Amino acid sequence: MAKQISYGKFLLIECTAGELMNAVGSDICICDWCGKPFLPSDKGVYIAFLNHWYCWNCFLDWYARAKWYPEDEDYERSNFEFYAPRFGIKCQ
Ligand SMILES: [Zn+2]
């Protein structure tokens, strides 16, 4: 089940590759950082701030360096509000 997760200020959705494929209507799921394909049952993180899906390894690497910028908040929020219902998540 996709769920919202909290790391700092970022709006994030933990979901499987399969859930992402359903949400975006794609047949394959590739991590937007390492470029590896994942199985529908593999978990990763949708990062609204980047509008990317990363596998957990890449997400943790990215998060260690990531900075949240208030000027990007509108972009992040609109991505999140677009995708969250597609993952069956209620926006707060
Ligand atoms: Zn990756």
PDB file of the backbone (N, CA, C, O) and the ligand in Angstrom, with CONECT records:
HET     ZN  A 101       1
ATOM      1  N   MET A   1       0.832  -1.206   0.000  1.00  0.00           N
ATOM      2  CA  MET A   1       0.000   0.000   0.000  1.00  0.00           C
ATOM      3  C   MET A   1       0.863   1.251   0.000  1.00  0.00           C
ATOM      4  O   MET A   1       1.771   1.404   0.818  1.00  0.00           O
ATOM      5  N   ALA A   2       0.564   2.132  -0.924  1.00  0.00           N
ATOM      6  CA  ALA A   2       1.284   3.405  -0.944  1.00  0.00           C
ATOM      7  C   ALA A   2       0.932   4.192   0.313  1.00  0.00           C
ATOM      8  O   ALA A   2      -0.208   4.167   0.777  1.00  0.00           O
ATOM      9  N   LYS A   3       1.919   4.887   0.853  1.00  0.00           N
ATOM     10  CA  LYS A   3       1.637   5.734   2.011  1.00  0.00           C
ATOM     11  C   LYS A   3       2.572   6.937   2.014  1.00  0.00           C
ATOM     12  O   LYS A   3       3.683   6.905   1.484  1.00  0.00           O
ATOM     13  N   GLN A   4       2.069   7.995   2.634  1.00  0.00           N
ATOM     14  CA  GLN A   4       2.901   9.184   2.761  1.00  0.00           C
ATOM     15  C   GLN A   4       3.932   8.940   3.853  1.00  0.00           C
ATOM     16  O   GLN A   4       3.605   8.406   4.913  1.00  0.00           O
ATOM     17  N   ILE A   5       5.156   9.324   3.601  1.00  0.00           N
ATOM     18  CA  ILE A   5       6.206   9.167   4.616  1.00  0.00           C
ATOM     19  C   ILE A   5       6.847  10.527   4.860  1.00  0.00           C
ATOM     20  O   ILE A   5       6.771  11.426   4.022  1.00  0.00           O
ATOM     21  N   SER A   6       7.472  10.658   6.009  1.00  0.00           N
ATOM     22  CA  SER A   6       8.043  11.945   6.407  1.00  0.00           C
ATOM     23  C   SER A   6       9.557  11.867   6.515  1.00  0.00           C
ATOM     24  O   SER A   6      10.111  11.097   7.300  1.00  0.00           O
ATOM     25  N   TYR A   7      10.199  12.678   5.709  1.00  0.00           N
ATOM     26  CA  TYR A   7      11.638  12.905   5.853  1.00  0.00           C
ATOM     27  C   TYR A   7      11.815  14.399   5.713  1.00  0.00           C
ATOM     28  O   TYR A   7      11.681  14.941   4.616  1.00  0.00           O
ATOM     29  N   GLY A   8      12.113  15.070   6.806  1.00  0.00           N
ATOM     30  CA  GLY A   8      12.236  16.522   6.745  1.00  0.00           C
ATOM     31  C   GLY A   8      10.938  17.137   6.252  1.00  0.00           C
ATOM     32  O   GLY A   8       9.847  16.700   6.619  1.00  0.00           O
ATOM     33  N   LYS A   9      11.075  18.172   5.404  1.00  0.00           N
ATOM     34  CA  LYS A   9       9.892  18.891   4.922  1.00  0.00           C
ATOM     35  C   LYS A   9       9.355  18.306   3.638  1.00  0.00           C
ATOM     36  O   LYS A   9       8.315  18.749   3.153  1.00  0.00           O
ATOM     37  N   PHE A  10      10.027  17.331   3.076  1.00  0.00           N
ATOM     38  CA  PHE A  10       9.640  16.843   1.758  1.00  0.00           C
ATOM     39  C   PHE A  10       8.314  16.095   1.777  1.00  0.00           C
ATOM     40  O   PHE A  10       7.995  15.385   2.731  1.00  0.00           O
ATOM     41  N   LEU A  11       7.550  16.269   0.703  1.00  0.00           N
ATOM     42  CA  LEU A  11       6.329  15.499   0.495  1.00  0.00           C
ATOM     43  C   LEU A  11       6.715  14.250  -0.286  1.00  0.00           C
ATOM     44  O   LEU A  11       7.150  14.325  -1.435  1.00  0.00           O
ATOM     45  N   LEU A  12       6.546  13.097   0.364  1.00  0.00           N
ATOM     46  CA  LEU A  12       7.040  11.841  -0.199  1.00  0.00           C
ATOM     47  C   LEU A  12       5.970  10.769  -0.109  1.00  0.00           C
ATOM     48  O   LEU A  12       5.163  10.746   0.820  1.00  0.00           O
ATOM     49  N   ILE A  13       5.981   9.890  -1.083  1.00  0.00           N
ATOM     50  CA  ILE A  13       5.063   8.761  -1.056  1.00  0.00           C
ATOM     51  C   ILE A  13       5.881   7.491  -1.233  1.00  0.00           C
ATOM     52  O   ILE A  13       6.560   7.310  -2.244  1.00  0.00           O
ATOM     53  N   GLU A  14       5.807   6.620  -0.241  1.00  0.00           N
ATOM     54  CA  GLU A  14       6.433   5.318  -0.415  1.00  0.00           C
ATOM     55  C   GLU A  14       5.443   4.441  -1.171  1.00  0.00           C
ATOM     56  O   GLU A  14       4.284   4.318  -0.772  1.00  0.00           O
ATOM     57  N   CYS A  15       5.893   3.839  -2.250  1.00  0.00           N
ATOM     58  CA  CYS A  15       5.010   2.982  -3.038  1.00  0.00           C
ATOM     59  C   CYS A  15       5.852   1.956  -3.770  1.00  0.00           C
ATOM     60  O   CYS A  15       7.069   2.096  -3.894  1.00  0.00           O
ATOM     61  N   THR A  16       5.181   0.929  -4.248  1.00  0.00           N
ATOM     62  CA  THR A  16       5.904  -0.068  -5.035  1.00  0.00           C
ATOM     63  C   THR A  16       6.007   0.423  -6.480  1.00  0.00           C
ATOM     64  O   THR A  16       5.297   1.330  -6.912  1.00  0.00           O
ATOM     65  N   ALA A  17       6.916  -0.214  -7.199  1.00  0.00           N
ATOM     66  CA  ALA A  17       7.063   0.103  -8.621  1.00  0.00           C
ATOM     67  C   ALA A  17       5.735  -0.129  -9.340  1.00  0.00           C
ATOM     68  O   ALA A  17       5.369   0.637 -10.231  1.00  0.00           O
ATOM     69  N   GLY A  18       5.017  -1.182  -8.956  1.00  0.00           N
ATOM     70  CA  GLY A  18       3.734  -1.486  -9.582  1.00  0.00           C
ATOM     71  C   GLY A  18       2.707  -0.385  -9.348  1.00  0.00           C
ATOM     72  O   GLY A  18       1.963  -0.022 -10.259  1.00  0.00           O
ATOM     73  N   GLU A  19       2.665   0.143  -8.138  1.00  0.00           N
ATOM     74  CA  GLU A  19       1.730   1.235  -7.832  1.00  0.00           C
ATOM     75  C   GLU A  19       2.080   2.475  -8.646  1.00  0.00           C
ATOM     76  O   GLU A  19       1.194   3.184  -9.122  1.00  0.00           O
ATOM     77  N   LEU A  20       3.367   2.729  -8.800  1.00  0.00           N
ATOM     78  CA  LEU A  20       3.780   3.878  -9.600  1.00  0.00           C
ATOM     79  C   LEU A  20       3.360   3.680 -11.058  1.00  0.00           C
ATOM     80  O   LEU A  20       2.862   4.608 -11.696  1.00  0.00           O
ATOM     81  N   MET A  21       3.562   2.474 -11.580  1.00  0.00           N
ATOM     82  CA  MET A  21       3.194   2.202 -12.975  1.00  0.00           C
ATOM     83  C   MET A  21       1.695   2.423 -13.179  1.00  0.00           C
ATOM     84  O   MET A  21       1.277   2.980 -14.194  1.00  0.00           O
ATOM     85  N   ASN A  22       0.889   1.982 -12.209  1.00  0.00           N
ATOM     86  CA  ASN A  22      -0.558   2.234 -12.295  1.00  0.00           C
ATOM     87  C   ASN A  22      -0.854   3.720 -12.260  1.00  0.00           C
ATOM     88  O   ASN A  22      -1.686   4.215 -13.021  1.00  0.00           O
ATOM     89  N   ALA A  23      -0.172   4.430 -11.375  1.00  0.00           N
ATOM     90  CA  ALA A  23      -0.457   5.859 -11.179  1.00  0.00           C
ATOM     91  C   ALA A  23      -0.100   6.674 -12.414  1.00  0.00           C
ATOM     92  O   ALA A  23      -0.802   7.625 -12.756  1.00  0.00           O
ATOM     93  N   VAL A  24       0.978   6.311 -13.078  1.00  0.00           N
ATOM     94  CA  VAL A  24       1.409   7.111 -14.228  1.00  0.00           C
ATOM     95  C   VAL A  24       1.047   6.454 -15.558  1.00  0.00           C
ATOM     96  O   VAL A  24       1.267   7.040 -16.618  1.00  0.00           O
ATOM     97  N   GLY A  25       0.490   5.237 -15.511  1.00  0.00           N
ATOM     98  CA  GLY A  25       0.084   4.553 -16.731  1.00  0.00           C
ATOM     99  C   GLY A  25       1.266   4.107 -17.573  1.00  0.00           C
ATOM    100  O   GLY A  25       1.259   4.236 -18.798  1.00  0.00           O
ATOM    101  N   SER A  26       2.284   3.580 -16.898  1.00  0.00           N
ATOM    102  CA  SER A  26       3.478   3.122 -17.608  1.00  0.00           C
ATOM    103  C   SER A  26       3.619   1.605 -17.479  1.00  0.00           C
ATOM    104  O   SER A  26       3.105   1.006 -16.535  1.00  0.00           O
ATOM    105  N   ASP A  27       4.318   0.990 -18.435  1.00  0.00           N
ATOM    106  CA  ASP A  27       4.502  -0.467 -18.407  1.00  0.00           C
ATOM    107  C   ASP A  27       5.779  -0.884 -17.701  1.00  0.00           C
ATOM    108  O   ASP A  27       5.924  -2.035 -17.290  1.00  0.00           O
ATOM    109  N   ILE A  28       6.696   0.047 -17.564  1.00  0.00           N
ATOM    110  CA  ILE A  28       7.953  -0.301 -16.904  1.00  0.00           C
ATOM    111  C   ILE A  28       8.214   0.710 -15.800  1.00  0.00           C
ATOM    112  O   ILE A  28       7.711   1.833 -15.836  1.00  0.00           O
ATOM    113  N   CYS A  29       9.004   0.298 -14.821  1.00  0.00           N
ATOM    114  CA  CYS A  29       9.347   1.213 -13.753  1.00  0.00           C
ATOM    115  C   CYS A  29      10.848   1.226 -13.610  1.00  0.00           C
ATOM    116  O   CYS A  29      11.481   0.207 -13.334  1.00  0.00           O
ATOM    117  N   ILE A  30      11.401   2.405 -13.805  1.00  0.00           N
ATOM    118  CA  ILE A  30      12.852   2.582 -13.739  1.00  0.00           C
ATOM    119  C   ILE A  30      13.133   3.667 -12.712  1.00  0.00           C
ATOM    120  O   ILE A  30      12.480   4.710 -12.706  1.00  0.00           O
ATOM    121  N   CYS A  31      14.097   3.420 -11.853  1.00  0.00           N
ATOM    122  CA  CYS A  31      14.509   4.443 -10.896  1.00  0.00           C
ATOM    123  C   CYS A  31      15.043   5.642 -11.674  1.00  0.00           C
ATOM    124  O   CYS A  31      15.867   5.485 -12.575  1.00  0.00           O
ATOM    125  N   ASP A  32      14.572   6.838 -11.326  1.00  0.00           N
ATOM    126  CA  ASP A  32      14.983   8.033 -12.058  1.00  0.00           C
ATOM    127  C   ASP A  32      16.415   8.448 -11.746  1.00  0.00           C
ATOM    128  O   ASP A  32      16.940   9.360 -12.386  1.00  0.00           O
ATOM    129  N   TRP A  33      17.056   7.803 -10.785  1.00  0.00           N
ATOM    130  CA  TRP A  33      18.446   8.154 -10.490  1.00  0.00           C
ATOM    131  C   TRP A  33      19.414   7.107 -11.038  1.00  0.00           C
ATOM    132  O   TRP A  33      20.298   7.443 -11.827  1.00  0.00           O
ATOM    133  N   CYS A  34      19.263   5.847 -10.633  1.00  0.00           N
ATOM    134  CA  CYS A  34      20.234   4.825 -11.056  1.00  0.00           C
ATOM    135  C   CYS A  34      19.859   4.194 -12.392  1.00  0.00           C
ATOM    136  O   CYS A  34      20.684   3.523 -13.013  1.00  0.00           O
ATOM    137  N   GLY A  35      18.617   4.404 -12.843  1.00  0.00           N
ATOM    138  CA  GLY A  35      18.216   3.894 -14.147  1.00  0.00           C
ATOM    139  C   GLY A  35      17.946   2.401 -14.195  1.00  0.00           C
ATOM    140  O   GLY A  35      17.744   1.842 -15.273  1.00  0.00           O
ATOM    141  N   LYS A  36      17.940   1.743 -13.025  1.00  0.00           N
ATOM    142  CA  LYS A  36      17.664   0.304 -13.018  1.00  0.00           C
ATOM    143  C   LYS A  36      16.161   0.049 -13.098  1.00  0.00           C
ATOM    144  O   LYS A  36      15.370   0.796 -12.523  1.00  0.00           O
ATOM    145  N   PRO A  37      15.771  -0.998 -13.807  1.00  0.00           N
ATOM    146  CA  PRO A  37      14.358  -1.384 -13.809  1.00  0.00           C
ATOM    147  C   PRO A  37      14.022  -2.150 -12.526  1.00  0.00           C
ATOM    148  O   PRO A  37      14.856  -2.868 -11.974  1.00  0.00           O
ATOM    149  N   PHE A  38      12.785  -1.978 -12.071  1.00  0.00           N
ATOM    150  CA  PHE A  38      12.362  -2.655 -10.846  1.00  0.00           C
ATOM    151  C   PHE A  38      11.126  -3.494 -11.093  1.00  0.00           C
ATOM    152  O   PHE A  38      10.343  -3.236 -12.007  1.00  0.00           O
ATOM    153  N   LEU A  39      10.970  -4.508 -10.253  1.00  0.00           N
ATOM    154  CA  LEU A  39       9.793  -5.374 -10.319  1.00  0.00           C
ATOM    155  C   LEU A  39       8.611  -4.643  -9.696  1.00  0.00           C
ATOM    156  O   LEU A  39       8.792  -3.785  -8.832  1.00  0.00           O
ATOM    157  N   PRO A  40       7.387  -4.986 -10.137  1.00  0.00           N
ATOM    158  CA  PRO A  40       6.206  -4.311  -9.586  1.00  0.00           C
ATOM    159  C   PRO A  40       6.103  -4.390  -8.064  1.00  0.00           C
ATOM    160  O   PRO A  40       5.476  -3.533  -7.442  1.00  0.00           O
ATOM    161  N   SER A  41       6.711  -5.407  -7.461  1.00  0.00           N
ATOM    162  CA  SER A  41       6.612  -5.553  -6.002  1.00  0.00           C
ATOM    163  C   SER A  41       7.710  -4.789  -5.255  1.00  0.00           C
ATOM    164  O   SER A  41       7.666  -4.703  -4.028  1.00  0.00           O
ATOM    165  N   ASP A  42       8.688  -4.235  -5.969  1.00  0.00           N
ATOM    166  CA  ASP A  42       9.782  -3.516  -5.300  1.00  0.00           C
ATOM    167  C   ASP A  42       9.313  -2.144  -4.823  1.00  0.00           C
ATOM    168  O   ASP A  42       8.561  -1.450  -5.507  1.00  0.00           O
ATOM    169  N   LYS A  43       9.772  -1.779  -3.644  1.00  0.00           N
ATOM    170  CA  LYS A  43       9.357  -0.493  -3.084  1.00  0.00           C
ATOM    171  C   LYS A  43      10.343   0.610  -3.407  1.00  0.00           C
ATOM    172  O   LYS A  43      11.546   0.384  -3.536  1.00  0.00           O
ATOM    173  N   GLY A  44       9.802   1.802  -3.533  1.00  0.00           N
ATOM    174  CA  GLY A  44      10.627   2.978  -3.735  1.00  0.00           C
ATOM    175  C   GLY A  44       9.883   4.182  -3.205  1.00  0.00           C
ATOM    176  O   GLY A  44       8.894   4.050  -2.484  1.00  0.00           O
ATOM    177  N   VAL A  45      10.367   5.358  -3.567  1.00  0.00           N
ATOM    178  CA  VAL A  45       9.796   6.585  -3.032  1.00  0.00           C
ATOM    179  C   VAL A  45       9.527   7.564  -4.171  1.00  0.00           C
ATOM    180  O   VAL A  45      10.411   7.878  -4.967  1.00  0.00           O
ATOM    181  N   TYR A  46       8.283   8.036  -4.226  1.00  0.00           N
ATOM    182  CA  TYR A  46       7.954   9.113  -5.155  1.00  0.00           C
ATOM    183  C   TYR A  46       8.275  10.436  -4.448  1.00  0.00           C
ATOM    184  O   TYR A  46       7.766  10.717  -3.363  1.00  0.00           O
ATOM    185  N   ILE A  47       9.134  11.240  -5.094  1.00  0.00           N
ATOM    186  CA  ILE A  47       9.592  12.502  -4.508  1.00  0.00           C
ATOM    187  C   ILE A  47       8.908  13.638  -5.270  1.00  0.00           C
ATOM    188  O   ILE A  47       9.295  13.963  -6.392  1.00  0.00           O
ATOM    189  N   ALA A  48       7.896  14.232  -4.656  1.00  0.00           N
ATOM    190  CA  ALA A  48       7.125  15.276  -5.342  1.00  0.00           C
ATOM    191  C   ALA A  48       7.996  16.478  -5.680  1.00  0.00           C
ATOM    192  O   ALA A  48       7.784  17.131  -6.702  1.00  0.00           O
ATOM    193  N   PHE A  49       8.966  16.771  -4.835  1.00  0.00           N
ATOM    194  CA  PHE A  49       9.881  17.897  -5.020  1.00  0.00           C
ATOM    195  C   PHE A  49      10.610  17.805  -6.367  1.00  0.00           C
ATOM    196  O   PHE A  49      10.875  18.819  -7.011  1.00  0.00           O
ATOM    197  N   LEU A  50      10.928  16.572  -6.779  1.00  0.00           N
ATOM    198  CA  LEU A  50      11.637  16.338  -8.044  1.00  0.00           C
ATOM    199  C   LEU A  50      10.711  15.816  -9.128  1.00  0.00           C
ATOM    200  O   LEU A  50      11.062  15.806 -10.308  1.00  0.00           O
ATOM    201  N   ASN A  51       9.517  15.379  -8.715  1.00  0.00           N
ATOM    202  CA  ASN A  51       8.612  14.646  -9.605  1.00  0.00           C
ATOM    203  C   ASN A  51       9.309  13.414 -10.174  1.00  0.00           C
ATOM    204  O   ASN A  51       9.194  13.110 -11.361  1.00  0.00           O
ATOM    205  N   HIS A  52      10.040  12.705  -9.294  1.00  0.00           N
ATOM    206  CA  HIS A  52      10.756  11.495  -9.678  1.00  0.00           C
ATOM    207  C   HIS A  52      10.430  10.366  -8.728  1.00  0.00           C
ATOM    208  O   HIS A  52      10.015  10.582  -7.589  1.00  0.00           O
ATOM    209  N   TRP A  53      10.629   9.137  -9.230  1.00  0.00           N
ATOM    210  CA  TRP A  53      10.538   7.955  -8.372  1.00  0.00           C
ATOM    211  C   TRP A  53      11.940   7.372  -8.262  1.00  0.00           C
ATOM    212  O   TRP A  53      12.591   7.081  -9.265  1.00  0.00           O
ATOM    213  N   TYR A  54      12.390   7.209  -7.018  1.00  0.00           N
ATOM    214  CA  TYR A  54      13.708   6.643  -6.759  1.00  0.00           C
ATOM    215  C   TYR A  54      13.544   5.329  -6.003  1.00  0.00           C
ATOM    216  O   TYR A  54      12.623   5.175  -5.201  1.00  0.00           O
ATOM    217  N   CYS A  55      14.442   4.386  -6.264  1.00  0.00           N
ATOM    218  CA  CYS A  55      14.491   3.196  -5.425  1.00  0.00           C
ATOM    219  C   CYS A  55      14.979   3.636  -4.032  1.00  0.00           C
ATOM    220  O   CYS A  55      15.527   4.726  -3.872  1.00  0.00           O
ATOM    221  N   TRP A  56      14.771   2.775  -3.040  1.00  0.00           N
ATOM    222  CA  TRP A  56      15.112   3.192  -1.665  1.00  0.00           C
ATOM    223  C   TRP A  56      16.587   3.557  -1.516  1.00  0.00           C
ATOM    224  O   TRP A  56      16.920   4.523  -0.828  1.00  0.00           O
ATOM    225  N   ASN A  57      17.474   2.789  -2.156  1.00  0.00           N
ATOM    226  CA  ASN A  57      18.907   3.097  -2.052  1.00  0.00           C
ATOM    227  C   ASN A  57      19.205   4.500  -2.550  1.00  0.00           C
ATOM    228  O   ASN A  57      19.903   5.275  -1.895  1.00  0.00           O
ATOM    229  N   CYS A  58      18.668   4.812  -3.712  1.00  0.00           N
ATOM    230  CA  CYS A  58      18.926   6.134  -4.296  1.00  0.00           C
ATOM    231  C   CYS A  58      18.228   7.211  -3.479  1.00  0.00           C
ATOM    232  O   CYS A  58      18.763   8.305  -3.305  1.00  0.00           O
ATOM    233  N   PHE A  59      17.033   6.906  -2.976  1.00  0.00           N
ATOM    234  CA  PHE A  59      16.336   7.898  -2.162  1.00  0.00           C
ATOM    235  C   PHE A  59      17.175   8.289  -0.944  1.00  0.00           C
ATOM    236  O   PHE A  59      17.325   9.471  -0.635  1.00  0.00           O
ATOM    237  N   LEU A  60      17.714   7.287  -0.263  1.00  0.00           N
ATOM    238  CA  LEU A  60      18.486   7.589   0.956  1.00  0.00           C
ATOM    239  C   LEU A  60      19.753   8.372   0.623  1.00  0.00           C
ATOM    240  O   LEU A  60      20.144   9.265   1.374  1.00  0.00           O
ATOM    241  N   ASP A  61      20.394   8.044  -0.496  1.00  0.00           N
ATOM    242  CA  ASP A  61      21.558   8.824  -0.949  1.00  0.00           C
ATOM    243  C   ASP A  61      21.155  10.261  -1.243  1.00  0.00           C
ATOM    244  O   ASP A  61      21.819  11.213  -0.832  1.00  0.00           O
ATOM    245  N   TRP A  62      20.044  10.390  -1.969  1.00  0.00           N
ATOM    246  CA  TRP A  62      19.572  11.730  -2.345  1.00  0.00           C
ATOM    247  C   TRP A  62      19.207  12.526  -1.091  1.00  0.00           C
ATOM    248  O   TRP A  62      19.564  13.698  -0.963  1.00  0.00           O
ATOM    249  N   TYR A  63      18.495  11.879  -0.172  1.00  0.00           N
ATOM    250  CA  TYR A  63      18.028  12.598   1.016  1.00  0.00           C
ATOM    251  C   TYR A  63      19.191  13.113   1.861  1.00  0.00           C
ATOM    252  O   TYR A  63      19.107  14.179   2.471  1.00  0.00           O
ATOM    253  N   ALA A  64      20.279  12.337   1.889  1.00  0.00           N
ATOM    254  CA  ALA A  64      21.446  12.745   2.671  1.00  0.00           C
ATOM    255  C   ALA A  64      22.014  14.085   2.182  1.00  0.00           C
ATOM    256  O   ALA A  64      22.640  14.816   2.950  1.00  0.00           O
ATOM    257  N   ARG A  65      21.793  14.400   0.904  1.00  0.00           N
ATOM    258  CA  ARG A  65      22.333  15.636   0.322  1.00  0.00           C
ATOM    259  C   ARG A  65      21.262  16.687   0.053  1.00  0.00           C
ATOM    260  O   ARG A  65      21.575  17.850  -0.201  1.00  0.00           O
ATOM    261  N   ALA A  66      19.993  16.273   0.111  1.00  0.00           N
ATOM    262  CA  ALA A  66      18.921  17.136  -0.394  1.00  0.00           C
ATOM    263  C   ALA A  66      18.692  18.343   0.495  1.00  0.00           C
ATOM    264  O   ALA A  66      18.812  18.275   1.718  1.00  0.00           O
ATOM    265  N   LYS A  67      18.361  19.445  -0.150  1.00  0.00           N
ATOM    266  CA  LYS A  67      17.936  20.648   0.567  1.00  0.00           C
ATOM    267  C   LYS A  67      16.548  21.008   0.089  1.00  0.00           C
ATOM    268  O   LYS A  67      16.240  20.929  -1.100  1.00  0.00           O
ATOM    269  N   TRP A  68      15.723  21.402   1.025  1.00  0.00           N
ATOM    270  CA  TRP A  68      14.370  21.813   0.683  1.00  0.00           C
ATOM    271  C   TRP A  68      14.371  23.327   0.508  1.00  0.00           C
ATOM    272  O   TRP A  68      14.826  24.064   1.383  1.00  0.00           O
ATOM    273  N   TYR A  69      13.853  23.782  -0.639  1.00  0.00           N
ATOM    274  CA  TYR A  69      13.804  25.216  -0.923  1.00  0.00           C
ATOM    275  C   TYR A  69      12.365  25.702  -0.898  1.00  0.00           C
ATOM    276  O   TYR A  69      11.514  25.162  -1.605  1.00  0.00           O
ATOM    277  N   PRO A  70      12.085  26.726  -0.083  1.00  0.00           N
ATOM    278  CA  PRO A  70      10.704  27.221  -0.015  1.00  0.00           C
ATOM    279  C   PRO A  70      10.195  27.688  -1.370  1.00  0.00           C
ATOM    280  O   PRO A  70       8.996  27.602  -1.635  1.00  0.00           O
ATOM    281  N   GLU A  71      11.092  28.189  -2.247  1.00  0.00           N
ATOM    282  CA  GLU A  71      10.617  28.690  -3.545  1.00  0.00           C
ATOM    283  C   GLU A  71      10.109  27.574  -4.446  1.00  0.00           C
ATOM    284  O   GLU A  71       9.426  27.836  -5.436  1.00  0.00           O
ATOM    285  N   ASP A  72      10.444  26.315  -4.104  1.00  0.00           N
ATOM    286  CA  ASP A  72       9.946  25.187  -4.894  1.00  0.00           C
ATOM    287  C   ASP A  72       8.728  24.519  -4.272  1.00  0.00           C
ATOM    288  O   ASP A  72       8.246  23.499  -4.765  1.00  0.00           O
ATOM    289  N   GLU A  73       8.242  25.098  -3.197  1.00  0.00           N
ATOM    290  CA  GLU A  73       7.151  24.454  -2.475  1.00  0.00           C
ATOM    291  C   GLU A  73       5.881  24.315  -3.332  1.00  0.00           C
ATOM    292  O   GLU A  73       5.194  23.296  -3.263  1.00  0.00           O
ATOM    293  N   ASP A  74       5.573  25.348  -4.141  1.00  0.00           N
ATOM    294  CA  ASP A  74       4.355  25.288  -4.951  1.00  0.00           C
ATOM    295  C   ASP A  74       4.420  24.148  -5.967  1.00  0.00           C
ATOM    296  O   ASP A  74       3.447  23.424  -6.179  1.00  0.00           O
ATOM    297  N   TYR A  75       5.586  24.009  -6.583  1.00  0.00           N
ATOM    298  CA  TYR A  75       5.802  22.933  -7.560  1.00  0.00           C
ATOM    299  C   TYR A  75       5.655  21.571  -6.867  1.00  0.00           C
ATOM    300  O   TYR A  75       4.986  20.671  -7.374  1.00  0.00           O
ATOM    301  N   GLU A  76       6.287  21.443  -5.710  1.00  0.00           N
ATOM    302  CA  GLU A  76       6.224  20.195  -4.955  1.00  0.00           C
ATOM    303  C   GLU A  76       4.781  19.865  -4.588  1.00  0.00           C
ATOM    304  O   GLU A  76       4.321  18.737  -4.767  1.00  0.00           O
ATOM    305  N   ARG A  77       4.076  20.870  -4.073  1.00  0.00           N
ATOM    306  CA  ARG A  77       2.710  20.649  -3.611  1.00  0.00           C
ATOM    307  C   ARG A  77       1.795  20.279  -4.789  1.00  0.00           C
ATOM    308  O   ARG A  77       0.931  19.413  -4.652  1.00  0.00           O
ATOM    309  N   SER A  78       1.979  20.921  -5.925  1.00  0.00           N
ATOM    310  CA  SER A  78       1.091  20.602  -7.035  1.00  0.00           C
ATOM    311  C   SER A  78       1.383  19.195  -7.564  1.00  0.00           C
ATOM    312  O   SER A  78       0.454  18.490  -7.958  1.00  0.00           O
ATOM    313  N   ASN A  79       2.643  18.771  -7.581  1.00  0.00           N
ATOM    314  CA  ASN A  79       2.951  17.385  -7.963  1.00  0.00           C
ATOM    315  C   ASN A  79       2.315  16.413  -6.980  1.00  0.00           C
ATOM    316  O   ASN A  79       1.723  15.405  -7.368  1.00  0.00           O
ATOM    317  N   PHE A  80       2.451  16.736  -5.710  1.00  0.00           N
ATOM    318  CA  PHE A  80       1.923  15.836  -4.683  1.00  0.00           C
ATOM    319  C   PHE A  80       0.410  15.720  -4.800  1.00  0.00           C
ATOM    320  O   PHE A  80      -0.147  14.625  -4.732  1.00  0.00           O
ATOM    321  N   GLU A  81      -0.245  16.858  -4.977  1.00  0.00           N
ATOM    322  CA  GLU A  81      -1.713  16.834  -5.041  1.00  0.00           C
ATOM    323  C   GLU A  81      -2.218  16.153  -6.308  1.00  0.00           C
ATOM    324  O   GLU A  81      -3.328  15.623  -6.342  1.00  0.00           O
ATOM    325  N   PHE A  82      -1.392  16.174  -7.341  1.00  0.00           N
ATOM    326  CA  PHE A  82      -1.746  15.474  -8.573  1.00  0.00           C
ATOM    327  C   PHE A  82      -1.624  13.960  -8.379  1.00  0.00           C
ATOM    328  O   PHE A  82      -2.507  13.207  -8.790  1.00  0.00           O
ATOM    329  N   TYR A  83      -0.534  13.519  -7.755  1.00  0.00           N
ATOM    330  CA  TYR A  83      -0.266  12.086  -7.670  1.00  0.00           C
ATOM    331  C   TYR A  83      -0.879  11.393  -6.466  1.00  0.00           C
ATOM    332  O   TYR A  83      -1.243  10.220  -6.553  1.00  0.00           O
ATOM    333  N   ALA A  84      -1.000  12.086  -5.353  1.00  0.00           N
ATOM    334  CA  ALA A  84      -1.465  11.410  -4.132  1.00  0.00           C
ATOM    335  C   ALA A  84      -2.794  10.674  -4.352  1.00  0.00           C
ATOM    336  O   ALA A  84      -2.914   9.520  -3.940  1.00  0.00           O
ATOM    337  N   PRO A  85      -3.807  11.308  -4.995  1.00  0.00           N
ATOM    338  CA  PRO A  85      -5.062  10.573  -5.192  1.00  0.00           C
ATOM    339  C   PRO A  85      -4.883   9.355  -6.093  1.00  0.00           C
ATOM    340  O   PRO A  85      -5.591   8.360  -5.945  1.00  0.00           O
ATOM    341  N   ARG A  86      -3.930   9.437  -7.029  1.00  0.00           N
ATOM    342  CA  ARG A  86      -3.672   8.282  -7.907  1.00  0.00           C
ATOM    343  C   ARG A  86      -3.051   7.130  -7.146  1.00  0.00           C
ATOM    344  O   ARG A  86      -3.132   5.981  -7.581  1.00  0.00           O
ATOM    345  N   PHE A  87      -2.438   7.423  -6.025  1.00  0.00           N
ATOM    346  CA  PHE A  87      -1.911   6.382  -5.139  1.00  0.00           C
ATOM    347  C   PHE A  87      -2.918   6.025  -4.054  1.00  0.00           C
ATOM    348  O   PHE A  87      -2.622   5.207  -3.184  1.00  0.00           O
ATOM    349  N   GLY A  88      -4.100   6.625  -4.093  1.00  0.00           N
ATOM    350  CA  GLY A  88      -5.113   6.359  -3.077  1.00  0.00           C
ATOM    351  C   GLY A  88      -4.804   7.032  -1.755  1.00  0.00           C
ATOM    352  O   GLY A  88      -5.229   6.564  -0.699  1.00  0.00           O
ATOM    353  N   ILE A  89      -4.053   8.147  -1.812  1.00  0.00           N
ATOM    354  CA  ILE A  89      -3.682   8.871  -0.588  1.00  0.00           C
ATOM    355  C   ILE A  89      -4.465  10.179  -0.539  1.00  0.00           C
ATOM    356  O   ILE A  89      -4.596  10.877  -1.545  1.00  0.00           O
ATOM    357  N   LYS A  90      -4.974  10.493   0.625  1.00  0.00           N
ATOM    358  CA  LYS A  90      -5.690  11.755   0.779  1.00  0.00           C
ATOM    359  C   LYS A  90      -4.707  12.888   1.020  1.00  0.00           C
ATOM    360  O   LYS A  90      -3.773  12.755   1.810  1.00  0.00           O
ATOM    361  N   CYS A  91      -4.923  13.999   0.337  1.00  0.00           N
ATOM    362  CA  CYS A  91      -4.085  15.177   0.570  1.00  0.00           C
ATOM    363  C   CYS A  91      -4.512  15.841   1.866  1.00  0.00           C
ATOM    364  O   CYS A  91      -5.697  15.889   2.199  1.00  0.00           O
ATOM    365  N   GLN A  92      -3.520  16.357   2.595  1.00  0.00           N
ATOM    366  CA  GLN A  92      -3.857  17.048   3.831  1.00  0.00           C
ATOM    367  C   GLN A  92      -3.609  18.536   3.674  1.00  0.00           C
ATOM    368  O   GLN A  92      -3.833  19.302   4.611  1.00  0.00           O
TER     369      GLN A  92
HETATM  370 ZN    ZN A 101      17.869   3.778  -7.864  1.00  0.00          ZN2+
END
